[in-house]
Amino acid sequence: MSADGFSNGPPPGARADWTIDQDWEGYSQAEHDVWITLYERQAKLLPGRAADPFLKGLEALDLHRAGIPDFGRINEELTRLTGWSVVAVPGLVPDDVFFDHLANRRFPAGQFIRKPEELDYLQEPDIFHDVFGHVPMLTDPTFADYMQAYGEGGRRALGLGRLHNLARLYWYTVEFGLLETPQGLRIYGAGIVSSHAESIFALDDPSPNRLGFDLVRVMRTPYRIDDFQQVYFVVPSLQSLLDATLQDFAPIYTAVETAPDVAIDAVLPTDRVFTRGAQTYARNGGRSATVRPQ
């Protein structure tokens, strides 16, 4: 939910920290019905695909009740579990605002929901992506600590001019991360769990590479914003992900500053390979003539 290029401050109606009222009472039944449709579709698909912390969080927050969740209601349980809360914002927010919210255990979420004809794609993250996709993982204490650490690290990255490297970490973990479990690979990234199509592609399709997570490797790897990913990175545990971020990134930024990017479809000799993908989907043009599903 962050973006650069803002220069005029928050839009009319937003507070200085870019938050707004959710106005839950203002949602129409048609908007609630969109949430219910999306929720029920994913709820049928994700057992056996999504990581246990996500599924447990989904149950703990009862995100299906009466359609679009009321932030005031879900924040009671979320705050009790991990000290986090969800705040409504009018859309993408400046990077420094985004990082400040995360560092203070607040997750900024879009207030609007996609239209019925946009079930499989929209350009800007909506409340389903932000709340269904992201918030269940914030009920897990380890992942909750990781997100706070990421926010603190984001503020430092801004000062060091290394935001593009840190953004890759967010993309390949928070948005499109996979978790290694005794039962096989599982999804925990919000960009996957909120997408019906990518929930299947990320685990089942022979096209993408699935590689072991390495912090420097991830920071050197570009990503796709317009289509399915060509590579997914697998963490052995959420604790290992947190541990990787609880260090001084300054030496890492120095190392990656002079290192070339790794091609998005590359498999290096040092990679731990879960799946060496055929890259067939990308080489055939992907969804280049259409748009990326969410």
BELBEL-V22757 format. One record per residue. PSI is psi in radians with two decimals (NA if undefined). NEAR is the number of other C-alpha atoms within 12 Angstrom. D_FIRST is the distance of its C-alpha to the first C-alpha in Angstrom with 1 decimal. Layout:
BEGIN
psi=PSI near=NEAR d_first=D_FIRST
psi=PSI near=NEAR d_first=D_FIRST
END
This chain:
BEGIN
psi=0.27 near=39 d_first=0.0
psi=2.79 near=33 d_first=3.8
psi=2.59 near=20 d_first=6.8
psi=-3.09 near=20 d_first=10.5
psi=0.08 near=12 d_first=13.3
psi=2.38 near=16 d_first=13.1
psi=-0.17 near=12 d_first=16.6
psi=0.22 near=12 d_first=17.7
psi=-3.10 near=19 d_first=16.0
psi=2.66 near=21 d_first=14.3
psi=2.90 near=20 d_first=15.5
psi=2.36 near=13 d_first=18.6
psi=-0.25 near=15 d_first=18.4
psi=2.62 near=19 d_first=15.5
psi=3.09 near=18 d_first=16.6
psi=-0.51 near=16 d_first=16.6
psi=0.25 near=25 d_first=13.7
psi=0.17 near=33 d_first=11.7
psi=2.70 near=31 d_first=12.4
psi=2.96 near=27 d_first=14.4
psi=2.46 near=24 d_first=16.8
psi=-0.60 near=28 d_first=15.9
psi=0.98 near=20 d_first=19.4
psi=-0.62 near=24 d_first=20.0
psi=-0.30 near=17 d_first=23.6
psi=-0.14 near=15 d_first=22.5
psi=2.44 near=22 d_first=21.4
psi=2.87 near=18 d_first=24.1
psi=-0.60 near=16 d_first=25.8
psi=-0.66 near=19 d_first=24.7
psi=-0.72 near=30 d_first=21.1
psi=-0.67 near=30 d_first=22.0
psi=-0.61 near=24 d_first=24.0
psi=-0.79 near=30 d_first=21.0
psi=-0.81 near=37 d_first=19.3
psi=-0.74 near=26 d_first=22.7
psi=-0.85 near=28 d_first=23.3
psi=-0.77 near=37 d_first=20.1
psi=-0.85 near=34 d_first=20.6
psi=-0.61 near=20 d_first=24.3
psi=-0.78 near=22 d_first=23.8
psi=-0.62 near=34 d_first=21.5
psi=-0.55 near=29 d_first=23.7
psi=-0.54 near=17 d_first=26.7
psi=-0.61 near=23 d_first=25.2
psi=-0.48 near=31 d_first=23.5
psi=2.27 near=23 d_first=26.5
psi=-0.12 near=23 d_first=27.8
psi=-0.78 near=34 d_first=24.7
psi=2.64 near=43 d_first=21.9
psi=2.62 near=37 d_first=22.5
psi=-0.71 near=31 d_first=24.4
psi=-0.60 near=31 d_first=21.9
psi=-0.85 near=41 d_first=19.5
psi=-0.68 near=34 d_first=22.4
psi=-0.68 near=23 d_first=23.7
psi=-0.68 near=32 d_first=20.5
psi=-0.73 near=36 d_first=20.5
psi=-0.73 near=23 d_first=24.0
psi=-0.61 near=28 d_first=23.7
psi=-0.16 near=34 d_first=21.2
psi=1.01 near=28 d_first=23.1
psi=-0.03 near=36 d_first=20.2
psi=-0.36 near=28 d_first=22.7
psi=2.12 near=20 d_first=24.7
psi=0.46 near=23 d_first=25.2
psi=-2.43 near=28 d_first=22.2
psi=2.24 near=42 d_first=18.8
psi=2.54 near=37 d_first=18.6
psi=2.08 near=31 d_first=19.2
psi=-0.63 near=37 d_first=16.9
psi=-0.66 near=21 d_first=20.0
psi=-0.88 near=22 d_first=21.8
psi=-0.44 near=32 d_first=19.5
psi=-0.47 near=31 d_first=18.8
psi=-0.82 near=20 d_first=22.5
psi=-0.70 near=27 d_first=22.6
psi=-0.77 near=34 d_first=19.4
psi=-0.67 near=26 d_first=20.5
psi=-0.69 near=18 d_first=24.0
psi=-0.78 near=25 d_first=23.0
psi=0.02 near=29 d_first=20.7
psi=0.14 near=25 d_first=20.1
psi=2.85 near=35 d_first=16.4
psi=2.81 near=36 d_first=15.2
psi=2.32 near=42 d_first=12.5
psi=2.48 near=37 d_first=11.8
psi=2.42 near=37 d_first=11.0
psi=2.79 near=39 d_first=9.1
psi=-0.01 near=32 d_first=10.2
psi=-2.61 near=29 d_first=7.2
psi=2.50 near=31 d_first=5.0
psi=2.81 near=37 d_first=6.3
psi=2.67 near=31 d_first=8.6
psi=-0.78 near=33 d_first=8.6
psi=-0.61 near=31 d_first=11.3
psi=-0.78 near=33 d_first=10.0
psi=-0.84 near=37 d_first=7.0
psi=-0.65 near=36 d_first=9.9
psi=-0.71 near=29 d_first=12.3
psi=-0.83 near=35 d_first=10.8
psi=-0.76 near=34 d_first=10.8
psi=-0.41 near=28 d_first=14.2
psi=0.37 near=26 d_first=15.5
psi=0.74 near=33 d_first=14.5
psi=2.28 near=34 d_first=12.2
psi=2.04 near=42 d_first=9.1
psi=2.20 near=44 d_first=7.0
psi=2.45 near=40 d_first=7.2
psi=2.56 near=35 d_first=8.0
psi=-0.37 near=35 d_first=11.7
psi=2.82 near=34 d_first=13.1
psi=2.59 near=41 d_first=14.5
psi=2.86 near=30 d_first=15.6
psi=2.81 near=22 d_first=19.3
psi=-0.57 near=18 d_first=22.1
psi=0.01 near=14 d_first=22.6
psi=0.44 near=24 d_first=19.0
psi=-0.62 near=30 d_first=19.2
psi=-0.08 near=27 d_first=18.8
psi=2.43 near=30 d_first=16.4
psi=2.66 near=25 d_first=13.9
psi=-0.60 near=20 d_first=12.0
psi=2.36 near=29 d_first=8.8
psi=2.35 near=37 d_first=7.3
psi=-3.00 near=37 d_first=9.5
psi=-0.50 near=46 d_first=10.8
psi=-0.83 near=45 d_first=12.8
psi=-0.83 near=41 d_first=10.2
psi=-0.74 near=43 d_first=8.2
psi=-0.91 near=46 d_first=11.6
psi=-0.75 near=46 d_first=14.1
psi=-0.78 near=42 d_first=12.3
psi=-0.74 near=47 d_first=10.8
psi=-0.64 near=51 d_first=13.0
psi=-0.65 near=45 d_first=16.4
psi=-0.40 near=44 d_first=16.0
psi=-0.11 near=47 d_first=15.4
psi=-0.21 near=39 d_first=19.0
psi=2.15 near=33 d_first=20.4
psi=-0.67 near=26 d_first=21.5
psi=-0.81 near=23 d_first=21.2
psi=-0.62 near=35 d_first=17.7
psi=-0.71 near=38 d_first=16.7
psi=-0.63 near=31 d_first=18.5
psi=-0.77 near=35 d_first=16.7
psi=-0.67 near=42 d_first=13.2
psi=-0.76 near=33 d_first=14.8
psi=-0.64 near=32 d_first=16.6
psi=-0.74 near=39 d_first=13.6
psi=-0.75 near=36 d_first=12.2
psi=-0.70 near=31 d_first=15.8
psi=-0.55 near=36 d_first=16.1
psi=-0.69 near=36 d_first=13.1
psi=-0.66 near=29 d_first=15.0
psi=-0.69 near=24 d_first=18.1
psi=-0.62 near=27 d_first=16.8
psi=-0.75 near=25 d_first=16.0
psi=-0.45 near=15 d_first=19.6
psi=-0.07 near=20 d_first=21.0
psi=0.47 near=17 d_first=19.3
psi=0.49 near=27 d_first=18.1
psi=-0.62 near=29 d_first=14.4
psi=-0.56 near=27 d_first=14.8
psi=-0.74 near=36 d_first=16.7
psi=-0.57 near=40 d_first=14.3
psi=-0.58 near=34 d_first=11.4
psi=-0.63 near=33 d_first=14.0
psi=-0.80 near=42 d_first=14.5
psi=-0.80 near=37 d_first=11.0
psi=-0.83 near=33 d_first=11.4
psi=0.01 near=44 d_first=14.9
psi=-1.23 near=45 d_first=14.6
psi=-0.68 near=42 d_first=11.6
psi=-0.73 near=39 d_first=10.8
psi=0.62 near=44 d_first=14.4
psi=2.60 near=45 d_first=16.7
psi=2.64 near=43 d_first=20.3
psi=2.34 near=39 d_first=22.6
psi=2.24 near=31 d_first=26.3
psi=2.86 near=21 d_first=28.5
psi=-0.41 near=11 d_first=32.3
psi=-0.04 near=12 d_first=31.7
psi=-3.05 near=20 d_first=29.8
psi=2.49 near=31 d_first=26.2
psi=2.70 near=38 d_first=23.6
psi=2.40 near=47 d_first=19.9
psi=-0.20 near=52 d_first=17.3
psi=2.38 near=43 d_first=14.2
psi=-0.60 near=39 d_first=11.8
psi=-0.39 near=45 d_first=11.8
psi=-0.90 near=43 d_first=15.6
psi=-0.40 near=50 d_first=16.4
psi=-0.01 near=44 d_first=14.7
psi=2.09 near=41 d_first=16.6
psi=-0.80 near=34 d_first=20.3
psi=-0.75 near=27 d_first=21.3
psi=-0.37 near=36 d_first=19.4
psi=-0.52 near=39 d_first=20.5
psi=-0.85 near=27 d_first=24.0
psi=-0.77 near=31 d_first=23.5
psi=-0.55 near=40 d_first=21.9
psi=-0.56 near=39 d_first=24.9
psi=-0.49 near=20 d_first=27.7
psi=2.42 near=26 d_first=27.7
psi=-0.02 near=21 d_first=30.0
psi=-0.85 near=27 d_first=28.0
psi=2.70 near=36 d_first=25.3
psi=2.52 near=38 d_first=26.1
psi=1.97 near=40 d_first=25.3
psi=2.67 near=37 d_first=25.8
psi=2.48 near=34 d_first=25.9
psi=2.30 near=35 d_first=23.1
psi=2.20 near=30 d_first=24.1
psi=-0.87 near=35 d_first=21.9
psi=-0.73 near=30 d_first=23.4
psi=-0.79 near=36 d_first=23.7
psi=-0.74 near=38 d_first=20.0
psi=-0.28 near=36 d_first=19.2
psi=0.04 near=30 d_first=21.7
psi=2.06 near=37 d_first=20.4
psi=2.99 near=28 d_first=18.4
psi=2.89 near=31 d_first=16.4
psi=2.27 near=26 d_first=16.3
psi=-0.10 near=22 d_first=13.4
psi=0.09 near=23 d_first=16.0
psi=-3.12 near=30 d_first=18.0
psi=2.66 near=38 d_first=18.9
psi=2.57 near=41 d_first=18.8
psi=-0.27 near=40 d_first=22.1
psi=2.45 near=47 d_first=21.8
psi=2.47 near=55 d_first=20.5
psi=2.40 near=49 d_first=21.0
psi=2.12 near=40 d_first=22.8
psi=2.48 near=38 d_first=22.8
psi=-0.41 near=28 d_first=26.1
psi=2.79 near=29 d_first=24.7
psi=-0.55 near=37 d_first=21.8
psi=-0.68 near=20 d_first=24.1
psi=-0.59 near=22 d_first=24.5
psi=-0.79 near=35 d_first=20.8
psi=-0.80 near=26 d_first=20.8
psi=-0.64 near=21 d_first=24.0
psi=-0.45 near=26 d_first=22.8
psi=-0.23 near=32 d_first=20.2
psi=1.00 near=20 d_first=22.7
psi=2.94 near=18 d_first=24.5
psi=2.03 near=16 d_first=24.7
psi=-0.17 near=30 d_first=22.5
psi=-0.82 near=21 d_first=24.6
psi=-0.57 near=14 d_first=27.2
psi=-0.76 near=26 d_first=24.8
psi=-0.65 near=29 d_first=23.2
psi=-0.69 near=18 d_first=26.8
psi=-0.73 near=19 d_first=27.6
psi=-0.30 near=24 d_first=24.9
psi=-0.63 near=21 d_first=25.4
psi=-0.05 near=11 d_first=28.6
psi=2.40 near=16 d_first=28.0
psi=2.71 near=16 d_first=27.3
psi=2.62 near=22 d_first=24.4
psi=2.29 near=20 d_first=25.4
psi=2.46 near=19 d_first=25.6
psi=-0.44 near=30 d_first=23.0
psi=0.14 near=28 d_first=26.0
psi=2.62 near=27 d_first=28.1
psi=2.05 near=28 d_first=29.7
psi=2.71 near=18 d_first=31.1
psi=-0.46 near=10 d_first=34.3
psi=-0.10 near=13 d_first=32.6
psi=2.49 near=24 d_first=29.9
psi=2.06 near=21 d_first=30.4
psi=2.05 near=22 d_first=30.5
psi=-0.76 near=26 d_first=29.8
psi=2.17 near=26 d_first=29.9
psi=1.79 near=25 d_first=31.0
psi=2.67 near=29 d_first=29.5
psi=-0.28 near=20 d_first=31.6
psi=0.37 near=25 d_first=28.7
psi=-0.76 near=18 d_first=30.5
psi=-0.87 near=23 d_first=27.5
psi=-0.71 near=25 d_first=26.0
psi=-0.39 near=15 d_first=29.5
psi=0.14 near=12 d_first=30.3
psi=-0.09 near=16 d_first=27.5
psi=-2.37 near=22 d_first=25.0
psi=0.62 near=19 d_first=23.5
psi=-0.42 near=17 d_first=23.9
psi=-0.08 near=10 d_first=25.8
psi=-2.27 near=13 d_first=23.2
psi=2.86 near=18 d_first=19.5
psi=2.29 near=26 d_first=17.3
psi=2.63 near=32 d_first=17.4
psi=NA near=37 d_first=14.5
END
